[in-house]
Amino acid sequence: MVPTEYGIASPSRPDDIEPLGRLNRQAAEARIADSRAAWPDVYLVQRAGKIWVPACEQ
């Protein structure tokens, strides 16, 4: 099983993803909440391999 990695993405620069590493989902959501204070359009992405996909909001 490949661990899930989270990152931060922006619609204005979809190919420029800031990897957050292998945090758990709760920690990744806390980081994205902090980032949204400065950049409201950022969103959480995840990958368990090579391809980043938007993380579903829970």
C-alpha positions in Angstrom: 0.0 0.0 0.0 1.3 3.4 -1.0 0.9 6.1 1.7 -1.1 9.2 0.8 0.7 12.5 0.3 -1.1 15.8 0.6 -0.3 19.2 -1.1 -1.6 22.7 -1.6 -2.7 23.8 -5.1 -4.2 27.0 -6.6 -6.5 27.3 -9.6 -4.3 30.1 -11.0 -1.2 27.8 -10.9 -2.5 24.2 -11.1 0.9 22.7 -11.9 2.7 24.4 -9.0 1.8 22.1 -6.1 3.4 22.6 -2.7 3.8 19.1 -1.2 3.0 18.9 2.5 4.5 15.4 2.9 2.9 12.4 4.4 0.7 14.1 7.0 -2.5 12.6 8.2 -5.7 14.1 6.7 -6.5 16.2 9.8 -3.0 17.8 9.8 -3.2 18.5 6.1 -6.6 20.2 6.5 -5.2 22.3 9.3 -2.3 23.4 7.0 -4.7 24.3 4.2 -6.9 26.3 6.6 -3.9 28.4 7.6 -2.9 28.9 3.9 -6.5 30.0 3.0 -6.1 32.9 5.4 -3.6 34.4 3.0 -4.6 32.8 -0.3 -8.4 32.0 -0.2 -8.4 30.2 -3.5 -6.0 27.4 -2.5 -7.3 23.8 -2.1 -6.0 20.5 -0.8 -4.8 17.8 -3.2 -3.6 14.3 -2.6 -1.8 11.5 -4.3 -0.9 7.9 -3.6 1.4 7.5 -6.5 2.4 10.0 -9.2 -0.8 11.9 -10.0 -2.2 14.7 -7.8 -6.0 14.9 -7.5 -8.2 17.2 -5.5 -8.9 15.9 -2.0 -12.6 15.5 -1.3 -13.9 17.9 1.4 -15.0 16.0 4.5 
